[in-house]
Structures are given as structure tokens and as C-alpha cells.
Amino acid sequence: MENSRHAVVLTGAGVSTDSGIPDFRSPGEGFWTRVNPIYFTLHGFKKNPAEFYRFGMDLFQDVLNASPNQAHLALAELERRGLVHSIVTQNIDGLHQKAGSERVYEVHGNMRGACCFRGCARRVPIEEVVTLILEGQLPPLCSDCGNPLKPDVVLFGESMAPDFNEALNEVRTADLILVIGASMRVAPVNMLPRMVENLVIINRERTMHDRKARVVIHGGASEVTRLIIEELDRRA
């Protein structure tokens, strides 16, 4: 990192587990072990948006109530020091921004807002969606046209968020990519590490890119990023 000119960090769900947000694939604990992913596909939402909200409410509440953890704070500090140029994240929780990171590309969208899905394309803050659900409206509906409201998250089968094209440009420019807390099982994001020669991976489990990486650390995001900051301070 000290020798790189344009380091990009790619983060996944493992960065936010210490904030109380479950990851998706951990045996016995991952979100997909408790909920059928079919409800989080574009087809599933079109067919039954009420089930999308019914099964997703616990996750949505975890996301909306979460605070940044050590990993988010460490990455924001690395950006302030000029050692990280930007963060590409698959997460929808907005915790990188809450921690102070400024250049964040949310390739799977976010939970800050929602839009009318099939009608007038009206946009609303996510707080309005939560209010409607708490009032018993499932699915929450657009007040203008009566169609379901969908959070600004990318469902399986949807196009990537607009940030993805900017993230591609960042990765094309990068001379180092640091993958943290990402299983690398979801396309097309899992192809980004192939675009950079220098690859470092920090993840609890093995990933498809471990053999290509110059450094692989099997550990938790919070602990390893804390140690990185400590080592940089020691060298300084």
C-alpha cells in the first residue's frame, strides 16, 4: 500500500458483520441459510413484493440501525492518509460513508431511498418506506400511483447500479486492489480482481482468487485492518 499510486479496496459483506449485519453465505449464520434467495430476485419481487419485504425486514432493520465498525473506520483512515484512493463495495448499508470514506462506489445499490417500481418512478427516502410498513402496508405503495415501492438495491436479475461503470474505471486505473470480506462468488463484481496485477485478499474463507493474490490473510476484517493501521503507525 505504501508503494502503490492508486490503491482500490473492494469490500463485501464480511466488512459489516461486526456491525451486526449478517453476511449471506456463512454456514448456519448467513442470510441465505434462513431465507430463500428467490424472494430477492427481480422475478420474485415482481411476482410477490410483499414476500420480499416480509422476509427482508430483519435484514433491512439491521442495515438501517447499524453503525460503522473498526474495519470501516480503518479504511476511512487509510483514505485520509492517501493510501486508499477509493472503495468499491457490494454492501448496501452505507457504513463506509458513515465512517468518513468519501470515494465510495456502491455497485449493488443502497438502502437510502426507494422508487416506484412499475408506475410513475416517484422516488422517496427509505424512512417513508419504513413508516408505511410500520403502519401495516405490505408491500409499501407509491402514494401517487399505487404501485409497489422498491429499495434502491440491485436484485438478482437486475442491471448493476450506475456506480458500477465508475468502479470499472477505478479498477482499470488501479495498481493495487485490496479485497476485504468478500467471498467473490457473485458476478460481475467477482471479475474485478482479475483486472489488477497486485492483489491482496483479506477474508475468513478461501476465495476463487486466492491463487492469483500476492498476499492472502484468512481473518476478520476488523482485526486485520486494525493491525494494518498499527503497522503503518509503527513504521511512521
C-alpha positions in Angstrom: 0.0 0.0 0.0 2.8 2.4 0.8 4.3 1.9 -2.7 1.1 2.0 -4.7 -0.1 5.1 -6.5 -3.8 4.1 -6.9 -5.0 1.5 -4.4 -8.6 0.4 -4.6 -10.4 -1.5 -1.9 -13.2 -4.0 -2.8 -15.4 -4.8 0.1 -18.1 -7.4 0.7 -20.5 -8.5 3.5 -17.7 -9.6 5.7 -16.7 -6.0 6.4 -20.1 -5.3 8.0 -20.6 -8.4 10.1 -19.1 -6.7 13.2 -21.7 -4.0 12.8 -24.4 -6.6 13.3 -25.3 -7.2 9.7 -25.2 -10.9 8.7 -23.3 -12.0 5.7 -25.1 -14.1 3.1 -23.2 -17.5 2.9 -21.7 -18.4 6.2 -22.8 -21.9 7.2 -25.7 -21.7 9.8 -25.5 -17.9 10.0 -25.6 -16.5 6.5 -28.8 -14.8 5.3 -29.3 -17.3 2.6 -29.4 -20.1 5.1 -32.6 -18.6 6.6 -34.3 -17.0 3.6 -34.8 -18.4 0.1 -32.9 -16.1 -2.4 -35.8 -16.4 -4.8 -37.6 -13.6 -3.0 -34.6 -11.3 -3.7 -34.6 -11.8 -7.5 -36.2 -9.3 -9.9 -38.7 -12.0 -10.9 -39.5 -12.7 -7.2 -40.1 -9.0 -6.5 -42.4 -8.6 -9.5 -44.4 -11.7 -8.5 -44.8 -11.0 -4.8 -43.3 -7.8 -3.4 -45.0 -8.4 -0.1 -42.9 -11.5 0.5 -39.7 -9.6 -0.4 -40.5 -7.2 2.4 -41.7 -9.9 4.8 -38.6 -11.9 4.5 -36.2 -9.0 4.2 -37.4 -6.8 7.1 -35.0 -8.2 9.6 -32.0 -7.5 7.3 -33.3 -4.1 6.4 -33.6 -3.1 10.1 -30.1 -4.4 10.7 -28.8 -2.3 7.9 -30.7 0.9 8.9 -29.7 0.6 12.6 -26.0 -0.3 12.1 -23.0 1.8 12.9 -19.5 1.6 11.4 -17.1 -0.8 12.9 -13.3 -0.9 13.1 -12.9 -2.0 9.5 -15.0 0.9 8.1 -13.1 3.4 10.3 -9.7 1.9 9.3 -10.5 2.2 5.6 -11.6 5.8 6.1 -8.3 6.5 7.9 -6.3 4.9 5.0 -8.2 7.1 2.6 -7.4 10.2 4.7 -3.7 9.2 4.6 -3.7 8.9 0.9 -3.1 5.2 0.9 -6.5 4.2 -0.5 -7.9 6.0 -3.5 -11.4 4.6 -3.4 -13.7 1.9 -2.2 -15.8 -0.3 -4.4 -18.4 -2.0 -2.2 -21.0 -4.7 -2.7 -22.7 -3.7 0.5 -25.9 -1.6 0.7 -25.5 -0.4 4.2 -23.8 3.0 3.6 -21.4 2.3 6.5 -18.3 3.3 4.6 -19.7 6.8 4.1 -20.8 7.0 7.8 -17.2 6.1 8.8 -15.9 9.0 6.7 -14.9 7.5 3.4 -15.5 9.9 0.5 -14.9 8.0 -2.7 -17.3 5.0 -2.4 -18.9 3.2 -5.3 -21.9 1.2 -4.3 -22.2 -1.4 -7.2 -25.2 -3.2 -5.6 -27.1 0.0 -4.7 -28.0 1.2 -1.3 -30.8 1.5 1.3 -31.1 5.3 1.4 -34.1 5.5 -0.9 -36.7 3.7 -2.9 -38.6 4.2 -6.1 -42.0 3.4 -7.6 -41.4 0.1 -9.3 -43.8 -0.1 -12.2 -45.6 3.2 -12.3 -44.6 6.8 -12.1 -41.0 6.3 -11.0 -41.5 8.5 -7.9 -38.6 8.5 -5.5 -38.9 8.5 -1.8 -36.4 8.4 1.2 -36.2 4.9 2.8 -37.7 6.4 6.0 -41.0 6.8 4.2 -40.9 3.1 3.2 -40.3 2.1 6.8 -43.2 4.3 8.0 -45.6 2.6 5.6 -44.5 -0.8 6.6 -44.9 0.0 10.3 -48.4 1.3 9.5 -49.2 -2.2 8.2 -48.8 -1.6 4.4 -47.1 -4.6 2.9 -45.8 -4.0 0.3 -45.4 -0.3 0.8 -47.1 1.5 -2.1 -46.5 4.7 -4.1 -48.8 7.4 -2.9 -49.1 8.8 -6.4 -49.9 5.7 -8.5 -50.4 2.8 -6.0 -47.6 0.6 -7.4 -45.0 -1.1 -5.0 -42.0 0.8 -3.8 -38.7 -0.9 -4.3 -35.5 0.0 -2.3 -32.6 1.2 -4.4 -30.8 -2.2 -4.1 -29.8 -4.4 -7.0 -31.8 -7.7 -7.0 -30.6 -10.8 -8.8 -31.5 -10.4 -12.4 -31.3 -6.6 -12.4 -28.7 -4.5 -14.1 -25.8 -3.3 -11.9 -26.1 0.1 -10.2 -24.8 3.2 -12.1 -21.8 3.2 -9.8 -20.5 0.0 -11.4 -19.2 1.8 -14.5 -17.3 4.3 -12.4 -16.0 1.4 -10.3 -14.7 -0.3 -13.5 -12.8 2.9 -14.4 -11.3 2.9 -10.9 -10.2 -0.7 -11.1 -8.7 -0.2 -14.6 -6.6 2.6 -13.2 -5.6 0.8 -10.0 -2.1 -0.6 -9.4 -3.3 -2.5 -6.2 -6.7 -4.0 -5.3 -7.3 -5.0 -1.7 -10.3 -7.4 -1.4 -11.8 -7.4 2.1 -14.6 -9.5 3.5 -15.8 -10.7 0.1 -16.5 -14.3 -0.9 -16.1 -13.4 -4.6 -19.0 -15.6 -5.7 -21.2 -13.0 -7.3 -20.7 -11.9 -10.9 -19.8 -9.5 -12.3 -18.0 -8.0 -9.3 -16.0 -11.2 -8.8 -14.2 -10.5 -12.1 -12.8 -7.1 -11.0 -9.7 -8.6 -9.1 -8.6 -10.2 -12.4 -8.1 -6.7 -13.8 -5.3 -5.7 -11.4 -1.8 -7.3 -11.2 -1.3 -6.7 -7.5 -4.0 -8.4 -5.4 -4.3 -8.7 -1.7 -7.2 -10.7 -0.1 -8.4 -10.5 3.5 -11.3 -12.9 4.1 -12.2 -15.6 6.6 -12.7 -18.2 3.9 -10.9 -19.0 0.7 -11.9 -17.2 -2.5 -11.6 -18.0 -6.2 -8.8 -15.5 -6.4 -6.5 -16.8 -3.7 -4.0 -18.4 -6.1 -3.6 -15.1 -8.0 -3.2 -13.0 -4.9 0.3 -11.8 -3.8 -0.9 -11.8 -0.2 -3.8 -13.8 1.4 -4.9 -13.3 5.0 -7.6 -15.5 6.4 -9.0 -13.4 9.2 -11.7 -11.0 10.2 -11.9 -7.6 8.5 -11.9 -5.5 11.7 -8.9 -7.3 13.3 -6.7 -7.3 10.2 -7.4 -3.7 9.3 -6.6 -2.7 12.8 -3.3 -4.5 12.5 -2.6 -2.7 9.2 -3.1 0.7 10.8 -0.9 -0.3 13.8 1.9 -1.4 11.4 1.7 1.8 9.4 1.9 3.8 12.6 4.9 1.8 13.8 6.7 2.4 10.5 6.0 6.1 10.7 
